[in-house]
């Protein structure tokens, strides 16, 4: 897991951010169940590789519930189409509405799976490096906001553990008592967070934040491999957008439902779409092959030296 993250961290932050922007755009443009299904499998494998296993499972259940909700709600409210699946209390449930809900669910599911690995790849210092020069206050505010939710979650868990040692629980007892204990937890959490925010603001003011030009703790420089990666990303992305402009990768539902079978030119853009989403896996695999080759050469050289010594 960590080897893949280290392999991707060798690239400039601009390259990594460019990949996520392009992947988000292609996922939003392509509206075909087959495209999205294969894409989400690739991204889920990538996210599983860069994230801890327990973290992957924690949000995966929530995503499945979200998909099921779309699959249920959209056919109930969308009555357009000509293919009737069945009647629910004299109301027709259309095949077009079900497929439309499936596409919406897969789109949201793919985007959320895509960004589940974002914090591991584009870390806070990399994000701040990219935008601090032109938008320092906005970049800092965005970075703090992205850090805010997991920080509050960890603090709330810590407060809850301490309060349980005192006999105060939000999971056991009468409803009124649990509500009172829950409000106490929120009060402690807000007090702790406000106190920490004041200390952070005082520390930043004492260090002269915003008075002079900001220096960078970890400078990043574009190398030849970074420019090559940018070129590959831009070319594959441009081909993907051109395919969308031609109408490939977009399933026509209204007024006439198109077949979901991939035909003709769509096979090419199916490969382009999934190759783009799988670029991090390709890059990490390339780094792993280079490392294995270098290790084998080193081992062979050491063996030759030992044999010549004897």
C-alpha positions as CSV (number, residue, x, y, z in Angstrom):
1,X,0.0,0.0,0.0
2,X,2.6,2.5,1.0
3,X,4.9,1.6,-1.9
4,X,2.2,2.8,-4.3
5,X,1.8,6.1,-2.4
6,X,5.5,6.6,-2.4
7,X,5.7,5.9,-6.1
8,X,3.0,8.5,-6.9
9,X,4.5,11.0,-4.5
10,X,7.6,11.2,-6.8
11,X,5.5,13.2,-9.2
12,X,5.0,16.9,-8.9
13,X,1.8,18.0,-7.0
14,X,0.5,19.7,-10.2
15,X,0.6,16.4,-12.1
16,X,-1.4,14.6,-9.4
17,X,-4.0,17.4,-9.1
18,X,-4.2,17.5,-12.9
19,X,-5.1,13.8,-13.0
20,X,-7.9,14.2,-10.4
21,X,-9.4,17.2,-12.3
22,X,-9.3,15.3,-15.6
23,X,-10.8,12.1,-14.0
24,X,-13.6,14.1,-12.4
25,X,-14.4,15.8,-15.7
26,X,-14.5,12.5,-17.6
27,X,-16.6,10.8,-15.0
28,X,-19.1,13.6,-15.2
29,X,-19.2,13.6,-19.0
30,X,-19.4,9.9,-19.7
31,X,-22.9,8.6,-18.9
32,X,-22.8,4.9,-19.8
33,X,-23.3,2.1,-17.2
34,X,-20.6,-0.1,-18.7
35,X,-18.0,2.7,-18.8
36,X,-18.8,3.7,-15.2
37,X,-18.9,0.2,-13.9
38,X,-15.5,-0.8,-15.2
39,X,-14.2,2.6,-14.1
40,X,-15.4,2.3,-10.5
41,X,-13.8,-1.2,-10.2
42,X,-10.5,0.3,-11.3
43,X,-10.8,3.2,-8.9
44,X,-11.9,1.0,-6.1
45,X,-8.9,-1.2,-6.5
46,X,-6.7,1.9,-6.6
47,X,-8.3,3.3,-3.5
48,X,-8.0,0.0,-1.7
49,X,-4.3,0.0,-2.5
50,X,-3.5,3.5,-1.2
51,X,-5.9,3.4,1.8
52,X,-5.9,1.3,4.9
53,X,-8.2,-1.7,4.7
54,X,-10.5,-0.7,7.5
55,X,-10.8,2.8,6.2
56,X,-11.9,1.4,2.8
57,X,-14.6,-0.7,4.4
58,X,-16.0,2.1,6.5
59,X,-17.1,4.3,3.6
60,X,-17.8,1.4,1.1
61,X,-21.0,0.5,3.0
62,X,-22.2,4.1,2.9
63,X,-21.6,4.3,-0.9
64,X,-23.6,1.0,-1.4
65,X,-26.5,2.5,0.5
66,X,-26.4,5.7,-1.6
67,X,-26.5,3.7,-4.8
68,X,-29.5,1.6,-3.6
69,X,-31.3,4.9,-2.7
70,X,-30.8,6.3,-6.2
71,X,-32.0,3.0,-7.7
72,X,-35.2,3.1,-5.7
73,X,-36.1,6.8,-5.8
74,X,-35.4,7.6,-9.5
75,X,-37.8,5.0,-11.0
76,X,-40.5,6.1,-8.5
77,X,-40.4,9.8,-9.6
78,X,-39.3,9.4,-13.3
79,X,-42.3,8.1,-15.4
80,X,-40.9,8.9,-18.8
81,X,-40.2,6.2,-21.3
82,X,-42.0,3.4,-23.2
83,X,-40.7,0.2,-21.5
84,X,-42.9,-0.7,-18.5
85,X,-41.3,-3.1,-16.0
86,X,-44.2,-3.4,-13.6
87,X,-46.9,-1.5,-11.8
88,X,-46.7,-0.2,-8.3
89,X,-50.2,0.7,-7.0
90,X,-51.3,1.4,-10.6
91,X,-48.2,3.6,-11.2
92,X,-45.9,2.3,-14.0
93,X,-42.2,1.7,-13.1
94,X,-40.3,2.4,-16.3
95,X,-37.1,0.7,-17.5
96,X,-35.8,4.1,-18.6
97,X,-36.1,5.5,-15.1
98,X,-34.3,2.5,-13.6
99,X,-31.4,2.9,-16.1
100,X,-31.2,6.6,-15.5
101,X,-31.1,6.1,-11.7
102,X,-28.3,3.4,-12.3
103,X,-26.3,5.9,-14.3
104,X,-26.7,8.7,-11.6
105,X,-25.8,6.2,-8.9
106,X,-22.7,5.0,-10.7
107,X,-21.6,8.5,-11.4
108,X,-21.8,9.6,-7.8
109,X,-20.3,6.3,-6.6
110,X,-17.4,6.7,-9.0
111,X,-16.7,10.3,-8.0
112,X,-16.7,9.4,-4.3
113,X,-14.5,6.4,-4.8
114,X,-12.1,8.6,-6.9
115,X,-11.8,11.2,-4.1
116,X,-11.5,8.6,-1.3
117,X,-7.8,8.4,-2.3
118,X,-7.3,12.1,-2.8
119,X,-6.1,12.9,0.7
120,X,-3.5,10.1,0.5
121,X,-2.1,11.3,-2.9
122,X,-2.6,15.1,-2.8
123,X,-1.6,15.8,0.8
124,X,-2.2,19.1,2.7
125,X,1.3,20.4,2.1
126,X,1.2,19.6,-1.6
127,X,-2.2,21.4,-1.9
128,X,-0.8,24.4,0.0
129,X,2.3,24.4,-2.2
130,X,0.1,24.6,-5.4
131,X,-2.1,27.5,-4.4
132,X,-0.4,29.4,-1.6
133,X,1.5,31.6,-4.1
134,X,-1.6,33.0,-5.8
135,X,-4.4,32.4,-3.3
136,X,-2.7,32.0,0.2
137,X,-5.8,32.7,2.3
138,X,-8.1,30.6,0.2
139,X,-5.6,27.7,0.1
140,X,-5.1,27.8,3.9
141,X,-8.9,28.0,4.5
142,X,-9.5,25.1,2.2
143,X,-6.8,22.9,3.7
144,X,-8.1,23.6,7.2
145,X,-11.7,22.8,6.1
146,X,-10.6,19.5,4.6
147,X,-8.8,18.7,7.9
148,X,-11.7,19.8,10.1
149,X,-14.1,16.9,9.7
150,X,-11.7,14.0,10.5
151,X,-10.2,16.1,13.3
152,X,-13.6,16.7,14.9
153,X,-14.4,13.0,14.5
154,X,-11.3,11.9,16.2
155,X,-11.8,14.4,19.1
156,X,-15.4,13.4,19.5
157,X,-14.4,9.8,19.8
158,X,-11.8,10.7,22.4
159,X,-14.3,12.7,24.4
160,X,-16.8,9.9,24.3
161,X,-14.3,7.5,25.6
162,X,-13.4,9.7,28.6
163,X,-17.1,10.3,29.3
164,X,-17.9,6.6,29.2
165,X,-15.3,6.2,32.0
166,X,-17.4,8.6,34.1
167,X,-20.6,6.6,33.4
168,X,-22.0,9.0,30.8
169,X,-23.0,7.2,27.6
170,X,-25.1,8.2,24.5
171,X,-25.8,4.5,23.6
172,X,-27.3,3.2,26.9
173,X,-30.0,4.5,29.2
174,X,-33.2,6.5,28.7
175,X,-33.6,8.7,25.7
176,X,-33.7,11.9,27.8
177,X,-30.4,11.0,29.5
178,X,-28.7,10.0,26.2
179,X,-29.8,13.4,24.7
180,X,-28.3,15.2,27.7
181,X,-25.1,13.3,27.5
182,X,-24.9,13.9,23.7
183,X,-25.3,17.7,24.2
184,X,-22.6,17.6,26.8
185,X,-20.3,15.9,24.3
186,X,-21.0,18.5,21.6
187,X,-20.4,21.3,24.2
188,X,-17.0,19.9,25.1
189,X,-16.1,19.4,21.5
190,X,-17.0,23.0,20.5
191,X,-15.2,24.4,23.5
192,X,-12.1,22.4,22.7
193,X,-12.2,23.3,19.0
194,X,-12.7,27.1,19.7
195,X,-9.8,27.1,22.2
196,X,-7.6,25.3,19.7
197,X,-8.6,27.8,16.9
198,X,-7.7,30.7,19.1
199,X,-4.3,29.2,19.9
200,X,-3.7,28.5,16.2
201,X,-4.6,32.1,15.3
202,X,-2.3,33.6,18.0
203,X,0.5,31.3,16.9
204,X,0.1,32.4,13.2
205,X,0.0,36.0,14.2
206,X,3.2,35.6,16.4
207,X,5.0,34.0,13.5
208,X,4.1,36.9,11.1
209,X,1.8,35.0,8.8
210,X,0.8,37.1,5.8
211,X,3.3,39.9,6.4
212,X,6.0,38.8,4.0
213,X,6.3,36.4,1.0
214,X,5.6,32.9,2.1
215,X,8.5,30.5,2.1
216,X,8.1,26.8,1.2
217,X,9.2,24.1,3.6
218,X,9.2,21.4,0.8
219,X,9.9,22.8,-2.6
220,X,8.8,20.8,-5.6
221,X,10.3,21.1,-9.1
222,X,9.0,19.8,-12.4
223,X,11.3,17.2,-13.9
224,X,11.3,15.5,-17.3
225,X,9.2,12.6,-16.0
226,X,6.6,15.1,-14.7
227,X,6.4,16.9,-18.1
228,X,6.0,13.5,-19.8
229,X,3.2,12.6,-17.3
230,X,1.5,16.0,-18.0
231,X,1.7,15.3,-21.8
232,X,0.2,11.8,-21.4
233,X,-2.6,13.1,-19.2
234,X,-3.5,15.9,-21.5
235,X,-3.5,13.7,-24.6
236,X,-5.6,10.9,-23.2
237,X,-8.0,13.5,-21.6
238,X,-8.3,15.3,-25.0
239,X,-9.1,12.0,-26.8
240,X,-11.7,11.2,-24.1
241,X,-13.4,14.5,-24.4
242,X,-13.4,14.2,-28.2
243,X,-15.1,10.8,-27.8
244,X,-17.8,12.4,-25.6
245,X,-18.3,15.1,-28.2
246,X,-18.9,12.5,-30.8
247,X,-21.5,10.9,-28.5
248,X,-19.6,7.8,-27.5
249,X,-19.8,6.8,-23.9
250,X,-23.2,8.5,-23.4
251,X,-26.2,6.2,-23.3
252,X,-29.3,7.7,-25.0
253,X,-32.3,7.1,-22.8
254,X,-34.9,9.6,-24.0
255,X,-36.9,9.6,-26.3
256,X,-35.7,6.2,-27.5
257,X,-33.7,3.8,-25.2
258,X,-30.4,2.9,-26.8
259,X,-28.9,-0.6,-26.3
260,X,-26.2,-0.8,-23.6
261,X,-24.1,-3.2,-25.7
262,X,-20.8,-1.6,-26.6
263,X,-20.5,-1.4,-30.3
264,X,-18.0,-0.2,-32.9
265,X,-16.1,3.0,-32.0
266,X,-17.2,2.9,-28.4
267,X,-14.7,0.1,-27.6
268,X,-11.9,2.5,-28.3
269,X,-13.2,5.2,-26.0
270,X,-14.0,2.6,-23.4
271,X,-10.3,1.7,-23.3
272,X,-9.3,5.4,-23.3
273,X,-11.7,6.2,-20.4
274,X,-10.4,3.4,-18.3
275,X,-6.7,3.9,-19.2
276,X,-7.0,7.4,-17.9
277,X,-8.6,6.3,-14.6
278,X,-5.9,3.6,-14.3
279,X,-3.0,6.0,-14.9
280,X,-1.9,5.9,-11.2
281,X,-1.9,2.1,-11.2
282,X,0.2,2.1,-14.5
283,X,2.6,4.6,-13.0
284,X,2.9,2.7,-9.7
285,X,3.4,-0.6,-11.7
286,X,6.1,1.0,-13.8
287,X,7.9,2.2,-10.7
288,X,7.6,-1.3,-9.2
289,X,9.1,-2.9,-12.3
290,X,12.0,-0.4,-12.3
291,X,12.7,-1.2,-8.7
292,X,12.6,-4.9,-9.3
293,X,14.9,-4.6,-12.3
294,X,17.3,-2.5,-10.3
295,X,17.2,-4.9,-7.4
296,X,17.9,-7.9,-9.7
297,X,20.9,-6.1,-11.3
298,X,22.3,-5.1,-7.9
299,X,22.0,-8.7,-6.7
300,X,23.6,-10.0,-9.8
301,X,26.5,-7.5,-9.5
302,X,27.1,-8.4,-5.9
303,X,27.1,-12.1,-6.8
304,X,29.7,-11.5,-9.5
305,X,31.9,-9.5,-7.1
306,X,31.7,-12.3,-4.5
307,X,32.7,-14.9,-7.1
308,X,35.6,-12.8,-8.4
309,X,36.8,-12.4,-4.8
310,X,36.8,-16.1,-4.2
